[in-house]
Structure formats: C-alpha cells, structure tokens
Amino acid sequence: MQVDSLNFRITTASKVKNVEHILFYRQHTLYLGISMDVNKSRNNNLLTKFS
C-alpha cells in the first residue's frame, strides 16, 4: 500500500509539473513573440529614420 501511494504521489507531482511547464512555456512563447514584434517595429523605425 505504501509503495502504491508513493508511486501515485510521484505521478501526480510529475503531471502537475508538466502542466506548470506547459503553462510557463505558453506564457514564455507569448512574451517572446510580443518582444520580437516590439523589436521588429523598433528596428523598422530606426531604418526609416536613418534611410
């Protein structure tokens, strides 16, 4: 019985970790996408200023 509960705890913990990881990854990619868009528009502004 003890081994079963330990295994259950481990699998539950890893499931929770995976969910947290997915959520973090989604937030991170969203943030990266936004910052890349911002940088792109900044670079375009610089290019138009200098050209």
LINLIN-V616667 format. One record per backbone hydrogen bond with DSSP energy under -1.0 kcal/mol. NH is the residue of the N-H (numbers start at 0). CO is the residue of the C=O. If there is no record, write none. Layout:
[[NH/CO] [NH/CO]]
//
This chain:
[[4/0] [5/1] [6/2] [7/3] [8/4] [9/5] [10/6] [11/7] [12/8] [13/9] [14/10] [15/11] [16/12] [17/13] [18/14] [19/15] [20/16] [21/17] [22/18] [23/19] [24/20] [25/21] [26/22] [27/23] [28/24] [29/25] [30/26] [31/27] [32/28] [33/29] [34/30] [35/31] [36/32] [37/33] [38/34] [39/35] [40/36] [41/37] [42/38] [43/39] [44/40] [45/41] [46/42] [47/43] [48/44] [49/45] [50/46]]
//
